[in-house]
Every structure is written in C-alpha cells, then in structure tokens.
C-alpha cells in the first residue's frame, strides 16, 4: 500500500512540473488572489464589576491564497491556508494557542464532458507551533502531526464557487514524532511508531456564496473512510468561514471548524473564532 501512495505522489509531482513549465509561456494561464486578516478581541473588567469576569486579549492571523491554472481542458486549483491565534488571560503565566493551521490543497483536472473532470488531488495539513494539554504537557509541535492525502478520482466543478471531488482510491499518511508515541498512541499512530498508513475513499466539497451584500460564507467539507480499518467510521472535517466587509480594510470574521477523527479521539471537536479586525485582499 505504501508503494501505491508514493507512486501517486510521484505522479502528482510530474503533473505539477508539467503545469509549471507550461505556465512559462504566458502568465494569463494563472489566476491568483489572496486575503490576509488580523482579528483582535479584548475584554476588560475593573475590581468593582459585580458580574465577574477576567480581563483578556486575543489575536488571530489568517492567510488564504488561491493560485489556479487553466489551459483548455486542463485546470489546476490550489489553495494555501495559514492561521494562527493566541489568547492571553490576565494572571496567566503565558498565552494560550487558539488556532494553528498550515494547509495546502491541490486539485488537478482534465475535462471529460460538461462539468466533469478526471482528477488527482493532494492535501497536506500540519501545525506551526507546539500544543499543550490541560496539564501543560506538550502533545504536538511543527510537523507532528502531519497529514498527507493523495488520490485519483472524478471532479464535478460547476464553478469556482461550487465543486465536489470523489476519490475512491486515496492514500493517507499520518506522521508523528516518536517521542509522542513512546508511552501510547498519538493522533492515530500506534505506540512506538512514527507513522500510520491508510488507504480508502475521500469526498471533498467546496461551496461559497453571498447571503447579502458584503457578507460571504465559504464552506469546505472533507470526508474520509479507511478501507483497512473500520471503514464505517467516516472521518469528518468541516470548515465554515463567514466574512462581513465593513469597508476596504475592516471586517468581521467568524470561523467554525468541526472535526471527527475516529483514530485520534472518538468525539466531535469544535473550534470557533470570532473577531473584528483588518482585512486585506490582493
């Protein structure tokens, strides 16, 4: 199975190099756009505040960058995501991490007919900073865990704002540093191991729409079933980002992420971030 995964990765690399070489002929083949956001939250209470409360300050940085290629019947969509957030509560020794994501999504397609494409997708996810549990014990850091997925399939692309990709032969690799699995499993990787290989099926969907003027909602859904172990337990990763533009530079953002990963923790994980801050599109 691992040979299949590496073969798919090699095939994806060849496709990427070919598209890059083609793009040298003209820059019009590429469409690039991005968005940078800085969100801030603050709560302050004086000693006479009878309702109770603890002063705190929080900040979140986000980068969302798309670089897409189109040449005849061939399309190649890429999305790069960076997110990081910290929160400092008055009296706490150090700031706590509220968000930490580094992700690359790449989807290559060759049109078959109408809105259907043969496709190959690649997904990479990790984090940038160390993570700690409630007892202040380090449980993760950069590239630990790191997730890789790659596989061929079929892609239905209605528009740049609505698409679904289905890959019935997806290779998945999870990497964790050995010191996190020394005394037990970590992120689905068994005790004493540093990686876990899976082979299954994946579905990824993307839908973006405007609910009113200057208010947009972006939805991303990823489903994965591992053929090799409990295929009935489907991993779910849903992300929703709502952007309310106040003017060219100010905006309010709401981000919600819901995860269910049967190998990591048999429970639904939910993360929500809301803030008012600076928003810059390029």
Secondary structure, 3 states (H helix, E strand, C coil): CHHHHHHHHHHHHHHHHHHHHHHCCCHHHEEEEEEEEEEEEEECCCCCCCCCCCCEEEEEEEEEEEEEEEECCEEEEEEEEEEEEEEEECCCCCCEEEEEEEEEEEEEEEEEECCEEEEEEEEEEECCCCEECCCCCEEEECCECEEEEEEEEEEEEEECCEEEEEEEEEEEEEECCHHHCCCCCECCECCCCCEEEEEEEEEEEEEEEEEECCEEEEEEEEEEEECCCCCCCCEEEEEEEEEEECCCCEEEEEEEEEEEECCCEEEEEEEEEEEEEEEEEC
